Amino acid sequence: MSAKAILYIIVFVFTIWALDAVNINIIFKKNRVMQARIVYLLITISIVYPVTNFLWDFFLLTKK
């Protein structure tokens, strides 16, 4: 497994942990659990991708 893939997993775990502090259930209607989970996952992915790329680029720049 590549180092960038491991970084994706680490950032994914930290992002889910951080988003647990946010109560997004008040945004959704009652009995819309699946839709809330999908939005939660999409928010997580949209945070993980740029953060991982930033950390990876930062690592490569400081390596030189």
C-alpha positions, 0 to 999 in steps of 0.5 A, spaced: 500 500 500 502 506 498 504 512 503 498 516 500 493 511 500 495 510 508 494 518 508 487 518 505 485 512 510 488 516 516 485 523 514 478 519 513 478 517 520 480 523 523 475 527 519 469 522 521 471 523 528 471 531 527 464 531 524 461 527 529 462 533 533 457 536 528 449 535 529 447 535 522 441 531 524 437 538 525 438 539 517 434 533 515 427 531 516 425 526 520 425 519 518 431 521 512 436 517 516 439 514 509 439 521 506 443 524 512 448 518 512 449 519 504 450 527 505 455 525 511 459 521 507 459 526 501 461 531 506 467 527 509 469 525 502 469 532 500 474 534 506 478 528 505 481 529 498 483 536 499 486 535 506 490 529 503 493 532 497 495 538 501 499 534 506 502 530 501 504 536 497 507 539 503 510 533 504 513 533 497 515 540 498 519 539 504 522 533 502 527 537 497 
